[in-house]
């Protein structure tokens, strides 16, 4: 099989290419300093995930140039993270753990295990790392951010912690692809500054140079998460490789504590830009002629949908209604908690939008995906052929920090094309696996493999079981009469990391399922009605891959992923 992920940081770290022990300057029971000598490109920081965060301030020429949090090892090393250094930096480290249980600072394992190296190991060490889903080369990832397509390249930014595989130190990581499936890691795109860490947001391609940064410039909007949450802007003149932050940030402020996740888009109907963002449990809509000066237009949310958690990561897109010449608008609203089976999930609203106000035409709560592991769903700007291509974060806040990986945590869903379809007089979101996925198909077989697409032609009610010799199994059931599809992962494999993980998820099918498409990877199972009327995304962690399949009520074909 081809390697589907290429790391920007390469080579293997071995004992032969690192230097010796660090001698800290211990200042108190909670503080130490380390002077970085000139030498190799990285200082490798040893992480122990059970420990409390230590705060590290990097000081150069008596100026604080960087600050971040990392769980430095006290007893043993779980893994390393790289800190780019040039030599001469002073690291001022403050520990927050209880010294009565962790012992004396001078005796911490981190001083013995800090290493210098010219490279950092990103070779896969995780048996659960997906083959054909996007993952970070290392570290923590959550929401997809700033996605856009330009000059034949798909750009995916994401919430990234470069100093550990749990949530912290939010920056924008960056990966690129020419086919939505083979991703190449790029250098970190946008890092924290005096306004705060870098939370979620969006990118647009400014084709008409409305902002004055150049025709075709890429403009990023993101939440600066400082003492308050404000909205900032940055621009790129090299197709999103590097960004310059706007000198007059922030561009939007509010007195609402949860004020974040700006999604900007060009609206040809008003010949202006619109921007939608989350403010507590509502979405606020703005307009602008130049991406710099924003006018508040309206809010949406009161009386609609689920309000059991905070609203986050909105999107507002215009979609074709299948089989008609009509188009309608759809507002995407991610919520945490409040999902149909606990934790985080993606709801949506169908209606009309005039550039100022979104008017919802539904009264019920509707979910884009009925699995446990589909969140922060947003679409790519400037996608070709007018497509609306979405990608989700494939995890759940109930257990995302505890899933059984350490080199990295979290993957993205397979890409999905969105549209609208009608059923019994109502309009629903259609979710279809993006056409690029068919290029992965190998020769058809009847033998299950750890990374494959399973296609089942249904004959009515169906029962599907994936299993292994350890007795672990994942079962799927289609009830044609009830109009439901379910997935049971209660016996799917490793589940001890969270009581919230074992679950049975159930989705309405909005009509008969004639063909089911199931995408199986090392840690996930994503099931779709082939006509896009049902989607369900769930993580699984079997101790060995599922290699047995039983299907009752249908004929199956397996396409190994190449």
Secondary structure, 3 states (H helix, E strand, C coil): CCCCEECCCCCCCCHHHCCCCCCCEECCCCEEEEECCCCCCEEEEEECCCCCCEEEEEEECCEEEEEEEECECCCCCCEEEEEECCCCCEEEEEECCCHHHHCCHHHCHHHHHCEEECCCCCCCCCCCCCCCCCECCCEEEEEEEEEEEECCEEEEEEEEECCCCCCCCCEEEEEEECCCCCEEEEEEEECCECCEEEEEEEEEEECCCCCCCCCCEEEEEEEEECCCEEEEEEEECCCCCCCEECCCCCCECCCCCCEEEEEEEEECCCCEEEEEEEECCEEEEEEECCCCCCEEEEEECCCCCCCCCEEEEEEEEEEEECCCCCEEEEEEEEEECCCCCCCCEEEEEEEEECCCCEEECCCCCEECCCCCCCEEEEECECCHHHCCEEEEECCCCCCCCCCCCCCEECEECCCEEEEEEEECCEEEEEEEECHHHHHHEEEEECCCCCCEEEEEEEEEEEEEEEECCCCCEEEEEEECCCCEEEEECCCCCCCCCCCCCCCEEEEECCCCCCEEEEEEECCEEEEEECCCCCEEEEECCCCCCCCEEEEEEEEEEEEEEC
